[in-house]
Amino acid sequence: NNKLCCPPDTLKFVESCWRFVFYSCTFTYGLTSLWDEDYLWDTKYCWIGYPINIWAMKEKIYWYYMIEMGYYTACLVIQFFEVRRKDFLQMFIHHVATVFLISMSFITARTRIGALVMLVHDFSDISLEACKMAKYGQRIEAANVLFGIFGL
C-alpha cells in the first residue's frame, strides 16, 4: 500500500519524475533518429512515394515505434494493477486510442507522419510532467509557467 510509504504528493512527484525522464529520452531518441530525414523538415516528404516506396523503414525509426508501443501498452495494462485513480476511465481510453493509432500508422505504412506525431507528443509531455513536478513540489509559479509552455 503506497499510503504507508509516503504522502500522495510525494508519490505523484516521483511518478512524474519517471515520466519526465522517459519522455525526455524518447524525444531525444526520436529527434536524433529523424534528424537526417527530409520529412522532419518538410512534411510533404511524408507522402512522396506513398504507398509504393514507403515500406522501407529505417531500423532506428522501427525501434522508436517499438519503444513507444511498448510504453503505452504497458501503461494500458499496468493501470489495472495499481491503485485506481479518479481518471482511470479517461486514461484507459487515452491509452487504448494511443496504442490503436500507433498500431494503425505502423500497419498502414504511415510511419513517417506517425513518427512526427510521436515526436511532437513526447516534446509536449516533457513540459507537462515538469509542470506536474512543480505543482507537487509546491512551486505554483513555476507550474503556471510550465503549463503555459505546455499549452503552446
PyMOL commands that set and color helices and strands:
alter all, ss='L'
color gray80, all
select helices_A, chain A and resi 2-4+8-34+38-41+43-46+59-78+88-107+111-136+140-151
alter helices_A, ss='H'
color red, helices_A
deselect
rebuild
show_as cartoon
